[in-house]
């Protein structure tokens, strides 16, 4: 009920909607000309805002963007393959498959669960599970990032190995996804 909060949400929602309209093309349903870091958060913001305000068009735009991102981040074998930080993915350019980061899986889990809550479409729940499974070895290398021995999560997936570091951000990403 805070009018400043509601006004700020409306302003930021409008900005996201305008960015999407400006950058969306038949082959690119996104807010910018590049996918970089913590990608699912943009679509997630529209899903939450659309639900909170009852604006169906905002919710639908968030779902559209998240569906496009989710399908883009699915490997040919059906597992989650986030956009890598080693070059990211600029529209029309090559996609970086590595280094994959835990925050990408976590933000996708969170966004897909809210999409499921908004629609009751079980497909979204399955996508959240697919992104979560990335942590426990259903990924490009078949390696676990979460360590049951330490309770920590490794910091990413390189082209040939997991990153041995176990930082707080990665562990929190796993725990939030769990």
C-alpha positions as CSV (number, residue, x, y, z in Angstrom):
1,X,0.0,0.0,0.0
2,X,3.0,2.3,0.0
3,X,2.4,4.8,-2.8
4,X,6.1,5.5,-3.4
5,X,6.8,1.8,-3.7
6,X,3.9,1.3,-6.1
7,X,4.9,4.3,-8.2
8,X,8.5,3.0,-8.4
9,X,7.3,-0.5,-9.4
10,X,5.1,1.1,-12.1
11,X,8.0,3.2,-13.4
12,X,10.4,0.3,-13.5
13,X,7.8,-2.0,-15.1
14,X,7.1,0.5,-17.8
15,X,10.9,0.8,-18.5
16,X,11.2,-3.0,-18.8
17,X,8.2,-3.2,-21.1
18,X,9.6,-0.4,-23.3
19,X,13.0,-2.1,-23.4
20,X,11.4,-5.3,-24.5
21,X,9.4,-3.6,-27.3
22,X,12.5,-1.8,-28.5
23,X,14.7,-4.9,-28.6
24,X,12.3,-7.8,-29.4
25,X,12.6,-9.4,-32.9
26,X,11.1,-12.6,-34.2
27,X,14.3,-14.4,-33.3
28,X,15.1,-12.5,-30.1
29,X,12.5,-12.1,-27.4
30,X,14.5,-10.2,-24.9
31,X,15.0,-6.8,-23.2
32,X,18.5,-6.0,-24.6
33,X,20.6,-7.0,-27.5
34,X,22.7,-9.3,-25.3
35,X,22.3,-12.0,-22.7
36,X,24.8,-11.6,-20.0
37,X,24.5,-12.2,-16.2
38,X,21.6,-13.2,-14.0
39,X,19.4,-13.2,-17.1
40,X,16.1,-14.6,-15.7
41,X,15.7,-11.7,-13.3
42,X,14.4,-9.3,-16.0
43,X,11.5,-11.7,-17.0
44,X,11.0,-12.5,-13.3
45,X,10.5,-8.9,-12.5
46,X,7.6,-8.6,-15.0
47,X,6.0,-11.8,-13.8
48,X,6.0,-10.6,-10.2
49,X,4.9,-7.1,-11.2
50,X,2.1,-8.4,-13.5
51,X,0.8,-10.6,-10.7
52,X,1.0,-7.9,-8.1
53,X,-0.8,-5.3,-10.1
54,X,-3.2,-7.5,-12.1
55,X,-1.7,-6.3,-15.4
56,X,-2.2,-9.4,-17.6
57,X,-0.1,-7.9,-20.4
58,X,2.9,-7.4,-18.1
59,X,2.6,-10.9,-16.8
60,X,2.3,-12.3,-20.3
61,X,5.4,-10.4,-21.5
62,X,7.4,-11.7,-18.6
63,X,6.2,-15.3,-19.4
64,X,7.1,-14.8,-23.0
65,X,10.6,-13.6,-22.3
66,X,11.2,-16.4,-19.7
67,X,9.9,-19.1,-22.0
68,X,12.3,-17.9,-24.8
69,X,15.2,-17.7,-22.3
70,X,14.4,-21.2,-20.9
71,X,14.2,-22.8,-24.3
72,X,17.4,-21.1,-25.4
73,X,19.2,-22.4,-22.3
74,X,18.2,-26.0,-22.9
75,X,20.9,-28.3,-24.3
76,X,20.2,-30.7,-27.1
77,X,20.2,-33.4,-24.4
78,X,17.5,-31.6,-22.5
79,X,19.6,-30.3,-19.5
80,X,20.0,-26.7,-18.4
81,X,22.8,-24.9,-20.2
82,X,23.0,-21.3,-19.0
83,X,24.7,-18.5,-21.0
84,X,28.4,-18.6,-20.1
85,X,30.3,-15.6,-18.8
86,X,33.2,-16.2,-21.1
87,X,31.7,-13.9,-23.8
88,X,28.0,-14.0,-23.0
89,X,25.6,-14.0,-26.0
90,X,25.1,-11.0,-28.2
91,X,22.2,-11.2,-30.7
92,X,23.5,-12.5,-34.0
93,X,26.9,-13.6,-32.5
94,X,28.3,-16.7,-31.0
95,X,26.9,-17.9,-27.7
96,X,29.3,-18.6,-24.8
97,X,28.5,-22.0,-23.3
98,X,31.1,-21.6,-20.5
99,X,31.9,-20.4,-17.8
100,X,28.5,-21.3,-16.4
101,X,27.5,-19.7,-13.1
102,X,25.3,-20.9,-10.2
103,X,23.4,-17.5,-10.2
104,X,22.0,-18.4,-13.6
105,X,20.5,-21.6,-12.3
106,X,19.2,-20.0,-9.2
107,X,17.5,-17.1,-11.0
108,X,16.0,-19.5,-13.5
109,X,14.7,-21.7,-10.7
110,X,13.2,-18.7,-8.9
111,X,11.6,-17.2,-12.0
112,X,10.2,-20.5,-13.2
113,X,8.6,-21.2,-9.8
114,X,6.9,-17.9,-9.9
115,X,5.8,-18.5,-13.5
116,X,4.3,-21.8,-12.2
117,X,2.6,-20.0,-9.3
118,X,1.1,-17.5,-11.8
119,X,-0.1,-20.0,-14.4
120,X,-0.4,-23.4,-12.7
121,X,1.3,-24.7,-15.9
122,X,3.4,-27.7,-14.8
123,X,5.9,-27.0,-17.6
124,X,7.3,-24.2,-15.5
125,X,7.8,-26.4,-12.6
126,X,9.7,-28.9,-14.8
127,X,11.9,-26.1,-16.0
128,X,12.7,-25.0,-12.4
129,X,13.6,-28.7,-11.7
130,X,15.8,-28.8,-14.8
131,X,17.7,-25.7,-13.7
132,X,18.1,-27.0,-10.2
133,X,19.4,-30.3,-11.5
134,X,22.3,-28.4,-13.0
135,X,23.8,-28.1,-9.5
136,X,23.7,-31.9,-8.9
137,X,25.3,-33.0,-12.1
138,X,22.7,-32.8,-14.9
139,X,24.9,-30.4,-16.9
140,X,27.3,-30.3,-19.8
141,X,30.1,-32.1,-17.9
142,X,28.0,-34.4,-15.7
143,X,29.7,-33.0,-12.6
144,X,28.2,-32.0,-9.3
145,X,28.7,-28.4,-8.2
146,X,27.0,-28.9,-4.9
147,X,29.2,-30.8,-2.4
148,X,27.2,-32.8,0.2
149,X,30.5,-33.2,2.2
150,X,31.0,-29.5,2.8
151,X,27.5,-28.2,2.2
152,X,28.9,-25.7,-0.2
153,X,28.6,-25.1,-3.9
154,X,31.4,-24.7,-6.4
155,X,31.6,-21.4,-8.2
156,X,30.9,-22.5,-11.7
157,X,31.4,-24.9,-14.6
158,X,34.4,-24.4,-16.9
159,X,34.7,-26.1,-20.2
160,X,36.7,-29.0,-18.7
161,X,36.0,-29.0,-15.0
162,X,34.2,-27.4,-12.1
163,X,35.6,-24.3,-10.5
164,X,37.1,-25.5,-7.3
165,X,36.3,-22.3,-5.4
166,X,33.3,-22.5,-3.0
167,X,32.2,-19.0,-2.5
168,X,29.3,-17.7,-0.4
169,X,27.4,-16.4,-3.5
170,X,27.4,-19.8,-5.1
171,X,26.4,-21.6,-1.9
172,X,23.6,-19.2,-1.4
173,X,22.5,-19.7,-5.0
174,X,22.2,-23.4,-4.4
175,X,20.5,-23.0,-1.0
176,X,18.0,-20.5,-2.5
177,X,17.3,-22.9,-5.3
178,X,16.9,-25.8,-2.9
